[in-house]
Amino acid sequence: MTVTDHWRAIPVCLPVCLLVAAALCLVSCQRGGTKSPERVPRTELSADERQSGFAFLTRDTQRLQTDAFENPGYLWVETGRALFSEAPEQGGESCASCHGADGDGLVGAATQYPLWHEGRGTLINLEGRINQCRQEHQALEPLAYESENLLSLTAFVTNLSLGLPMSVDPSPLAMDALARGETYFHTRRGQLDLACSQCHTERWGMQLRGDTISQGHGNGFPTYRLAWQTLGSLHRRFRDCDLGVRAEPYPLGSDTYLALELYLATRAETLPVETPAIRR
Amino acid sequence: MDQARISVPSTATAGEVIELRALVRHPMETGFRGDSRGRLVPRDIVSRFECLYNDEVVFRADLFPAVAANPFLRFFTRATETGTLEFRWTHQDGETLSEFAEITVT
């Protein structure tokens, strides 16, 4: 359909749209206008039922993830490794000159993010930490969230912790953020009026359309999603989930998503890092 | 199209059937999708893959818009003589990328 076709369709659409809008107005008026977000009861996964998203994949997709040659996520890990050891163009030190040629000094580091950054008084995740390093130690511009280079570096550094358990340890200063993340997870949102927990804690293992609902853990991110046909960050996944329940998503890297990332990291504690994982 | 991975056994016995694997990084844009403003994103695909064993084509594949991003191929050939395997991807615009591997046949 061309652009002109869309314009032609408007006279037909308009009355229908108005009717729908009027109906929605009526519904919201009856419910007392704008309603405030409703929190659902807190539910938790017990340690023995905690399962990585890997468990909800088909056997073929599992095989794709575990074969380091066939797993396309490793393309980003390789790029990340090259960026890691490459000196900045304007001179100065590469990541590798501090952290070791193969990033030996960073094995296990990714399992502890996001963490509280006292200097800034905010949460910082691995993407943020990489950008902070670039600015403070390499005099480089921060990389845009979800840019290929930031994804590659994050994938490389996270992959150094492959198989190690997620072990985030929120400092007392991060408790507020943790509570905000937990509230986000248990708050209904969007036109579908669903909280994350209603699918990922209460109904995991059941079917949603053609898919099996996972427990919603972030231990494989950045992850190669078959739906994306590319590698993407955990925040991009949050955005997709928000859009899925037809809620307004938050910006990638925002405080809200960082708080949610922290809550999810505590929720996924002890699950092994699988980056770069394959997910549907 | 600038990043590829290939897998070739370094040694084989004459007459042995060997498994070859090839993965190339490419978005394989179909040309049927619209961007956020509804304009068509132009087609951008790798259209051909060839494997040459001592300059003789032993495997060839034509790729089409329905092929997923970062196409991965697994195929087999018979090890005949010591030499070089060339894996060559050709973009729709004619640009090529080649990766080479040596194999010793005993």
Interface residues (C-beta under 8 A of the other chain):
Chain A: V3 H6 F69 E70 P72 Y74 L75 E78 T79 L226 Q229 T230
Chain B: Q3 R5 S7 R21 L23 R25 P27 M28 G38 A68 A69 N70 F72
